[in-house]
């Protein structure tokens, strides 16, 4: 009997270990599915903008200033979708056709379709195709020339809000950085002088006056968190909700906030992915990874650019 029990014991232990090992992959799949469902549920609960009532902020006609076709989806889709949902008119101005690989004509069509998927009519999208502004990592862009194009779009469309890159340009691309420098150091400085002139002459608030748009820059997340996808976008948005200061707009001459924060809903995230599919010429393997894991595909923070 002793010999029999000794021979059965090891086989029983081995069988139990085999059964546990067989269940391990299943447990991992169920755990991953649970995390995914939980993240989507939290996204659905917390999706929105900070501040929540965008219509009361005077943000009605928005110019999204980008450097290349696909920037509008990869970096600005959450903001575009929420602004459109709030009733704002969105205009897209792309400063190059993205012709670095000779695909400029194809990419001009792609950006029109991408904006259309997001909800922006083709008539409100413009692409500057000029050798002065090549899609290049090495050839510098002329800030003054960019400024004339942006100013023209502002006045032609009665723009009250401009959205573009910050000083880091998300990926440090020199074309992205050039747009920030143009808006912050060239355009807003000139508009600021015009604003202060009207202010000193007591002409503001009397009807009419100069068009003085507010400009916001897309906050570049640190590399440590940039590719943590939806979970990090959720964390950042919930943190912004908790830390948002209560501001009484009626006591301010300018109710537009210093910061705008957006988190897409699950439906808006699906639309963002559909818009990204419009950029078929750019969908190499690493852009699929970007679309899935970049937190900017799910949410974003815009910081107000100070008028000098």
MIMIPA-307462 format. One record per residue (C-alpha): residue number from 1; z, x, y. Coordinates in Angstrom, 3 decimals, decimal comma. Example, Ala and Ser with C-alpha at 12.3 -4.5 7.8 and 13.67 -1.06 7.14 Angstrom:
BEGIN
<site num="1" pz="7,800" px="12,300" py="-4,500"/>
<site num="2" pz="7,140" px="13,670" py="-1,060"/>
END
This chain:
BEGIN
<site num="1" pz="0,000" px="0,000" py="0,000"/>
<site num="2" pz="0,898" px="2,831" py="2,359"/>
<site num="3" pz="-2,414" px="4,507" py="1,746"/>
<site num="4" pz="-4,247" px="1,234" py="2,368"/>
<site num="5" pz="-2,444" px="0,525" py="5,654"/>
<site num="6" pz="-3,144" px="4,035" py="6,891"/>
<site num="7" pz="-6,839" px="3,653" py="6,208"/>
<site num="8" pz="-7,015" px="0,264" py="7,954"/>
<site num="9" pz="-5,125" px="1,345" py="11,098"/>
<site num="10" pz="-7,634" px="3,877" py="12,514"/>
<site num="11" pz="-10,557" px="1,545" py="11,876"/>
<site num="12" pz="-8,768" px="-1,277" py="13,734"/>
<site num="13" pz="-8,037" px="0,981" py="16,712"/>
<site num="14" pz="-11,630" px="2,160" py="16,799"/>
<site num="15" pz="-12,877" px="-1,432" py="16,678"/>
<site num="16" pz="-10,649" px="-2,418" py="19,599"/>
<site num="17" pz="-11,860" px="0,548" py="21,641"/>
<site num="18" pz="-15,473" px="-0,320" py="20,863"/>
<site num="19" pz="-14,897" px="-3,928" py="21,966"/>
<site num="20" pz="-13,285" px="-2,810" py="25,254"/>
<site num="21" pz="-16,087" px="-0,332" py="25,884"/>
<site num="22" pz="-18,666" px="-3,067" py="25,264"/>
<site num="23" pz="-16,916" px="-5,318" py="27,767"/>
<site num="24" pz="-16,763" px="-2,627" py="30,494"/>
<site num="25" pz="-20,364" px="-3,068" py="31,760"/>
<site num="26" pz="-19,888" px="-6,836" py="31,789"/>
<site num="27" pz="-16,679" px="-6,487" py="33,811"/>
<site num="28" pz="-18,454" px="-4,214" py="36,278"/>
<site num="29" pz="-21,281" px="-6,727" py="36,743"/>
<site num="30" pz="-18,834" px="-9,584" py="37,237"/>
<site num="31" pz="-16,855" px="-7,490" py="39,738"/>
<site num="32" pz="-19,991" px="-6,622" py="41,685"/>
<site num="33" pz="-21,085" px="-10,265" py="41,684"/>
<site num="34" pz="-17,649" px="-11,355" py="42,920"/>
<site num="35" pz="-17,707" px="-8,828" py="45,772"/>
<site num="36" pz="-21,216" px="-9,934" py="46,762"/>
<site num="37" pz="-20,306" px="-13,639" py="46,744"/>
<site num="38" pz="-17,114" px="-12,932" py="48,703"/>
<site num="39" pz="-19,036" px="-10,909" py="51,312"/>
<site num="40" pz="-21,637" px="-13,663" py="51,755"/>
<site num="41" pz="-18,878" px="-16,277" py="52,048"/>
<site num="42" pz="-17,113" px="-14,240" py="54,732"/>
<site num="43" pz="-20,450" px="-13,705" py="56,475"/>
<site num="44" pz="-21,062" px="-17,451" py="56,546"/>
<site num="45" pz="-17,544" px="-18,084" py="57,906"/>
<site num="46" pz="-17,561" px="-15,426" py="60,631"/>
<site num="47" pz="-21,242" px="-15,367" py="61,652"/>
<site num="48" pz="-21,766" px="-15,817" py="65,360"/>
<site num="49" pz="-21,617" px="-14,048" py="68,692"/>
<site num="50" pz="-18,865" px="-12,695" py="70,900"/>
<site num="51" pz="-18,578" px="-14,321" py="73,399"/>
<site num="52" pz="-19,407" px="-17,503" py="71,495"/>
<site num="53" pz="-20,917" px="-19,537" py="74,333"/>
<site num="54" pz="-23,965" px="-17,451" py="75,256"/>
<site num="55" pz="-25,492" px="-20,273" py="77,311"/>
<site num="56" pz="-22,713" px="-20,055" py="79,899"/>
<site num="57" pz="-23,285" px="-16,351" py="80,549"/>
<site num="58" pz="-26,514" px="-16,656" py="82,495"/>
<site num="59" pz="-28,477" px="-14,919" py="79,736"/>
<site num="60" pz="-31,636" px="-17,004" py="79,723"/>
<site num="61" pz="-34,651" px="-14,696" py="79,755"/>
<site num="62" pz="-34,249" px="-11,531" py="77,699"/>
<site num="63" pz="-36,508" px="-8,477" py="77,451"/>
<site num="64" pz="-36,137" px="-6,473" py="74,221"/>
<site num="65" pz="-37,366" px="-2,970" py="75,026"/>
<site num="66" pz="-38,308" px="-0,909" py="71,953"/>
<site num="67" pz="-40,262" px="2,249" py="71,195"/>
<site num="68" pz="-42,129" px="1,447" py="67,959"/>
<site num="69" pz="-43,189" px="-1,561" py="65,907"/>
<site num="70" pz="-40,335" px="-2,337" py="63,446"/>
<site num="71" pz="-37,579" px="-1,316" py="65,911"/>
<site num="72" pz="-37,158" px="-4,967" py="66,834"/>
<site num="73" pz="-36,242" px="-5,875" py="63,247"/>
<site num="74" pz="-34,398" px="-2,757" py="62,113"/>
<site num="75" pz="-32,106" px="-2,585" py="65,124"/>
<site num="76" pz="-32,195" px="-5,764" py="67,209"/>
<site num="77" pz="-32,739" px="-8,707" py="64,834"/>
<site num="78" pz="-29,124" px="-10,026" py="64,884"/>
<site num="79" pz="-29,134" px="-10,090" py="68,699"/>
<site num="80" pz="-32,607" px="-11,661" py="68,908"/>
<site num="81" pz="-31,775" px="-14,415" py="66,438"/>
<site num="82" pz="-28,499" px="-15,367" py="68,129"/>
<site num="83" pz="-30,021" px="-15,318" py="71,618"/>
<site num="84" pz="-32,854" px="-17,560" py="70,460"/>
<site num="85" pz="-30,365" px="-19,904" py="68,802"/>
<site num="86" pz="-28,502" px="-20,097" py="72,115"/>
<site num="87" pz="-31,661" px="-21,249" py="73,889"/>
<site num="88" pz="-32,690" px="-17,979" py="75,541"/>
<site num="89" pz="-36,331" px="-17,031" py="76,000"/>
<site num="90" pz="-36,946" px="-13,640" py="74,355"/>
<site num="91" pz="-39,746" px="-11,283" py="75,338"/>
<site num="92" pz="-40,662" px="-8,148" py="73,394"/>
<site num="93" pz="-41,992" px="-5,000" py="75,068"/>
<site num="94" pz="-42,843" px="-2,137" py="72,695"/>
<site num="95" pz="-43,765" px="1,106" py="74,433"/>
<site num="96" pz="-46,056" px="2,509" py="71,724"/>
<site num="97" pz="-48,205" px="1,264" py="68,877"/>
<site num="98" pz="-46,522" px="3,671" py="66,443"/>
<site num="99" pz="-49,755" px="5,551" py="65,864"/>
<site num="100" pz="-48,236" px="8,814" py="64,575"/>
<site num="101" pz="-49,909" px="8,300" py="61,172"/>
<site num="102" pz="-53,057" px="6,673" py="62,557"/>
<site num="103" pz="-51,873" px="3,127" py="61,818"/>
<site num="104" pz="-51,515" px="1,955" py="65,413"/>
<site num="105" pz="-53,900" px="-0,994" py="65,185"/>
<site num="106" pz="-52,299" px="-2,221" py="61,961"/>
<site num="107" pz="-48,808" px="-1,879" py="63,391"/>
<site num="108" pz="-49,699" px="-3,840" py="66,530"/>
<site num="109" pz="-50,529" px="-6,788" py="64,325"/>
<site num="110" pz="-47,368" px="-6,294" py="62,280"/>
<site num="111" pz="-45,030" px="-6,440" py="65,264"/>
<site num="112" pz="-46,605" px="-9,703" py="66,437"/>
<site num="113" pz="-46,030" px="-11,247" py="63,001"/>
<site num="114" pz="-42,489" px="-9,867" py="62,783"/>
<site num="115" pz="-41,510" px="-11,308" py="66,156"/>
<site num="116" pz="-43,126" px="-14,598" py="65,178"/>
<site num="117" pz="-41,010" px="-14,684" py="62,010"/>
<site num="118" pz="-37,901" px="-14,149" py="64,129"/>
<site num="119" pz="-38,977" px="-17,012" py="66,394"/>
<site num="120" pz="-40,656" px="-15,272" py="69,336"/>
<site num="121" pz="-44,189" px="-16,530" py="70,201"/>
<site num="122" pz="-47,019" px="-13,951" py="70,201"/>
<site num="123" pz="-47,675" px="-14,630" py="73,906"/>
<site num="124" pz="-44,219" px="-13,200" py="74,663"/>
<site num="125" pz="-44,804" px="-9,875" py="72,884"/>
<site num="126" pz="-46,539" px="-6,887" py="74,482"/>
<site num="127" pz="-47,390" px="-3,490" py="73,020"/>
<site num="128" pz="-48,212" px="-0,543" py="75,299"/>
<site num="129" pz="-50,920" px="1,542" py="73,658"/>
<site num="130" pz="-51,296" px="4,522" py="75,987"/>
<site num="131" pz="-51,764" px="8,249" py="75,185"/>
<site num="132" pz="-49,169" px="8,984" py="77,878"/>
<site num="133" pz="-46,580" px="7,523" py="75,497"/>
<site num="134" pz="-47,458" px="8,866" py="72,031"/>
<site num="135" pz="-45,364" px="8,094" py="68,961"/>
<site num="136" pz="-44,008" px="11,611" py="68,671"/>
<site num="137" pz="-40,864" px="13,582" py="67,942"/>
<site num="138" pz="-41,960" px="16,456" py="70,185"/>
<site num="139" pz="-43,990" px="15,127" py="73,140"/>
<site num="140" pz="-41,684" px="13,870" py="75,925"/>
<site num="141" pz="-42,201" px="10,485" py="77,525"/>
<site num="142" pz="-42,536" px="10,026" py="81,282"/>
<site num="143" pz="-39,544" px="8,017" py="82,496"/>
<site num="144" pz="-41,203" px="6,942" py="85,738"/>
<site num="145" pz="-44,222" px="5,595" py="83,868"/>
<site num="146" pz="-41,999" px="3,687" py="81,441"/>
<site num="147" pz="-40,078" px="2,351" py="84,433"/>
<site num="148" pz="-43,204" px="0,867" py="85,988"/>
<site num="149" pz="-44,056" px="-0,938" py="82,741"/>
<site num="150" pz="-40,533" px="-2,291" py="82,337"/>
<site num="151" pz="-40,266" px="-3,348" py="85,980"/>
<site num="152" pz="-43,602" px="-5,134" py="85,697"/>
<site num="153" pz="-42,391" px="-7,067" py="82,640"/>
<site num="154" pz="-39,129" px="-7,933" py="84,401"/>
<site num="155" pz="-40,822" px="-9,386" py="87,459"/>
<site num="156" pz="-43,659" px="-11,066" py="85,560"/>
<site num="157" pz="-41,271" px="-12,933" py="83,259"/>
<site num="158" pz="-38,284" px="-13,420" py="85,584"/>
<site num="159" pz="-36,093" px="-11,399" py="83,186"/>
<site num="160" pz="-32,327" px="-11,538" py="83,707"/>
<site num="161" pz="-31,255" px="-9,396" py="80,719"/>
<site num="162" pz="-32,721" px="-6,201" py="79,226"/>
<site num="163" pz="-31,765" px="-4,928" py="75,763"/>
<site num="164" pz="-32,624" px="-1,428" py="74,578"/>
<site num="165" pz="-31,179" px="1,673" py="72,864"/>
<site num="166" pz="-28,124" px="3,673" py="73,879"/>
<site num="167" pz="-28,026" px="7,410" py="74,613"/>
<site num="168" pz="-28,003" px="8,244" py="70,875"/>
<site num="169" pz="-30,964" px="5,990" py="70,080"/>
<site num="170" pz="-29,509" px="4,973" py="66,658"/>
<site num="171" pz="-31,400" px="7,786" py="64,915"/>
<site num="172" pz="-31,597" px="10,297" py="67,814"/>
<site num="173" pz="-35,345" px="9,693" py="67,966"/>
<site num="174" pz="-36,504" px="11,104" py="71,348"/>
<site num="175" pz="-38,643" px="8,010" py="72,029"/>
<site num="176" pz="-35,579" px="5,777" py="71,624"/>
<site num="177" pz="-33,501" px="8,038" py="73,856"/>
<site num="178" pz="-36,256" px="8,041" py="76,499"/>
<site num="179" pz="-35,976" px="4,257" py="76,829"/>
<site num="180" pz="-32,236" px="4,492" py="77,440"/>
<site num="181" pz="-32,676" px="7,216" py="80,029"/>
<site num="182" pz="-35,372" px="5,168" py="81,772"/>
<site num="183" pz="-33,219" px="2,050" py="81,960"/>
<site num="184" pz="-29,903" px="3,734" py="82,793"/>
<site num="185" pz="-31,036" px="6,577" py="85,060"/>
<site num="186" pz="-34,235" px="5,282" py="86,594"/>
<site num="187" pz="-34,552" px="1,513" py="86,512"/>
<site num="188" pz="-30,922" px="0,462" py="86,945"/>
<site num="189" pz="-30,324" px="3,088" py="89,624"/>
<site num="190" pz="-33,232" px="1,726" py="91,681"/>
<site num="191" pz="-32,197" px="-1,870" py="91,123"/>
<site num="192" pz="-28,640" px="-0,908" py="91,995"/>
<site num="193" pz="-29,730" px="0,434" py="95,383"/>
<site num="194" pz="-31,626" px="-2,788" py="96,011"/>
<site num="195" pz="-28,602" px="-4,845" py="94,971"/>
<site num="196" pz="-26,203" px="-2,950" py="97,243"/>
<site num="197" pz="-28,627" px="-3,223" py="100,158"/>
<site num="198" pz="-28,743" px="-6,998" py="99,816"/>
<site num="199" pz="-24,974" px="-7,090" py="99,348"/>
<site num="200" pz="-24,330" px="-5,074" py="102,517"/>
<site num="201" pz="-26,696" px="-7,311" py="104,493"/>
<site num="202" pz="-24,937" px="-10,443" py="103,245"/>
<site num="203" pz="-28,095" px="-11,856" py="101,690"/>
<site num="204" pz="-26,807" px="-12,385" py="98,190"/>
<site num="205" pz="-25,758" px="-15,913" py="97,323"/>
<site num="206" pz="-28,029" px="-17,426" py="99,969"/>
<site num="207" pz="-30,820" px="-18,352" py="97,578"/>
<site num="208" pz="-33,585" px="-16,022" py="96,602"/>
<site num="209" pz="-32,833" px="-12,321" py="96,607"/>
<site num="210" pz="-33,911" px="-9,520" py="94,299"/>
<site num="211" pz="-34,168" px="-9,889" py="90,550"/>
<site num="212" pz="-31,244" px="-7,805" py="89,292"/>
<site num="213" pz="-31,211" px="-7,962" py="85,498"/>
<site num="214" pz="-28,242" px="-6,846" py="83,459"/>
<site num="215" pz="-29,019" px="-4,198" py="80,847"/>
<site num="216" pz="-27,347" px="-3,758" py="77,475"/>
<site num="217" pz="-27,612" px="-0,807" py="75,072"/>
<site num="218" pz="-27,377" px="-1,067" py="71,300"/>
<site num="219" pz="-24,252" px="0,803" py="70,200"/>
<site num="220" pz="-25,109" px="3,525" py="67,678"/>
<site num="221" pz="-22,659" px="3,412" py="64,749"/>
<site num="222" pz="-21,362" px="6,700" py="63,404"/>
<site num="223" pz="-23,130" px="8,121" py="60,371"/>
<site num="224" pz="-19,959" px="7,610" py="58,323"/>
<site num="225" pz="-20,252" px="3,817" py="58,573"/>
<site num="226" pz="-23,895" px="3,161" py="59,466"/>
<site num="227" pz="-25,022" px="2,594" py="55,874"/>
<site num="228" pz="-22,064" px="0,573" py="54,586"/>
<site num="229" pz="-24,118" px="-2,580" py="55,057"/>
<site num="230" pz="-22,733" px="-6,086" py="55,236"/>
<site num="231" pz="-19,079" px="-5,176" py="54,493"/>
<site num="232" pz="-18,925" px="-2,834" py="57,484"/>
<site num="233" pz="-20,792" px="-5,290" py="59,722"/>
<site num="234" pz="-18,195" px="-7,905" py="58,737"/>
<site num="235" pz="-15,294" px="-5,533" py="59,382"/>
<site num="236" pz="-16,619" px="-4,541" py="62,802"/>
<site num="237" pz="-17,249" px="-8,145" py="63,805"/>
<site num="238" pz="-13,818" px="-9,379" py="62,713"/>
<site num="239" pz="-12,225" px="-6,436" py="64,539"/>
<site num="240" pz="-14,199" px="-7,328" py="67,684"/>
<site num="241" pz="-13,058" px="-10,946" py="67,383"/>
<site num="242" pz="-9,412" px="-9,908" py="67,230"/>
<site num="243" pz="-9,663" px="-7,403" py="70,070"/>
<site num="244" pz="-11,826" px="-9,481" py="72,405"/>
<site num="245" pz="-10,112" px="-10,003" py="75,731"/>
<site num="246" pz="-9,890" px="-13,468" py="77,189"/>
<site num="247" pz="-11,906" px="-13,496" py="80,409"/>
<site num="248" pz="-12,033" px="-16,382" py="82,869"/>
<site num="249" pz="-15,684" px="-16,388" py="83,964"/>
<site num="250" pz="-14,918" px="-18,632" py="86,954"/>
<site num="251" pz="-12,881" px="-15,848" py="88,566"/>
<site num="252" pz="-15,713" px="-13,348" py="88,310"/>
<site num="253" pz="-18,692" px="-12,956" py="90,576"/>
<site num="254" pz="-20,715" px="-11,939" py="87,520"/>
<site num="255" pz="-19,761" px="-13,777" py="84,314"/>
<site num="256" pz="-21,895" px="-11,597" py="82,071"/>
<site num="257" pz="-19,629" px="-9,567" py="79,766"/>
<site num="258" pz="-19,319" px="-5,842" py="79,259"/>
<site num="259" pz="-20,005" px="-6,216" py="75,545"/>
<site num="260" pz="-21,990" px="-8,530" py="73,273"/>
<site num="261" pz="-21,306" px="-8,570" py="69,527"/>
<site num="262" pz="-23,413" px="-10,345" py="66,892"/>
<site num="263" pz="-23,098" px="-11,069" py="63,182"/>
<site num="264" pz="-25,995" px="-12,770" py="61,388"/>
<site num="265" pz="-25,449" px="-15,708" py="59,071"/>
<site num="266" pz="-26,799" px="-15,484" py="55,496"/>
<site num="267" pz="-29,819" px="-17,553" py="56,583"/>
<site num="268" pz="-30,434" px="-15,240" py="59,544"/>
<site num="269" pz="-30,183" px="-12,205" py="57,268"/>
<site num="270" pz="-32,864" px="-13,696" py="55,042"/>
<site num="271" pz="-35,076" px="-14,256" py="58,082"/>
<site num="272" pz="-34,496" px="-10,629" py="59,124"/>
<site num="273" pz="-35,686" px="-9,437" py="55,712"/>
<site num="274" pz="-38,719" px="-11,732" py="55,960"/>
<site num="275" pz="-39,529" px="-10,233" py="59,371"/>
<site num="276" pz="-39,175" px="-6,739" py="57,927"/>
<site num="277" pz="-41,769" px="-7,636" py="55,292"/>
<site num="278" pz="-44,255" px="-8,091" py="58,145"/>
<site num="279" pz="-44,137" px="-4,311" py="58,635"/>
<site num="280" pz="-45,850" px="-3,714" py="55,296"/>
<site num="281" pz="-47,344" px="-0,386" py="56,374"/>
<site num="282" pz="-43,833" px="1,027" py="56,847"/>
<site num="283" pz="-42,199" px="-0,230" py="53,670"/>
<site num="284" pz="-41,735" px="3,043" py="51,833"/>
<site num="285" pz="-38,767" px="3,412" py="49,471"/>
<site num="286" pz="-36,218" px="4,630" py="52,026"/>
<site num="287" pz="-36,877" px="1,667" py="54,322"/>
<site num="288" pz="-36,025" px="-0,686" py="51,476"/>
<site num="289" pz="-32,711" px="1,161" py="51,232"/>
<site num="290" pz="-32,272" px="0,877" py="54,998"/>
<site num="291" pz="-32,940" px="-2,866" py="54,910"/>
<site num="292" pz="-30,247" px="-3,343" py="52,274"/>
<site num="293" pz="-27,579" px="-0,900" py="53,425"/>
<site num="294" pz="-27,844" px="-0,517" py="57,219"/>
<site num="295" pz="-25,109" px="-2,472" py="58,995"/>
<site num="296" pz="-27,530" px="-3,007" py="61,909"/>
<site num="297" pz="-29,572" px="-5,357" py="59,742"/>
<site num="298" pz="-26,531" px="-7,660" py="59,606"/>
<site num="299" pz="-24,750" px="-7,197" py="62,915"/>
<site num="300" pz="-24,751" px="-5,250" py="66,166"/>
<site num="301" pz="-22,823" px="-4,451" py="69,317"/>
<site num="302" pz="-24,450" px="-4,205" py="72,753"/>
<site num="303" pz="-22,680" px="-2,372" py="75,574"/>
<site num="304" pz="-23,490" px="-3,094" py="79,198"/>
<site num="305" pz="-25,249" px="-0,302" py="81,073"/>
<site num="306" pz="-23,514" px="0,392" py="84,368"/>
<site num="307" pz="-25,568" px="-0,190" py="87,518"/>
<site num="308" pz="-25,269" px="2,851" py="89,808"/>
END
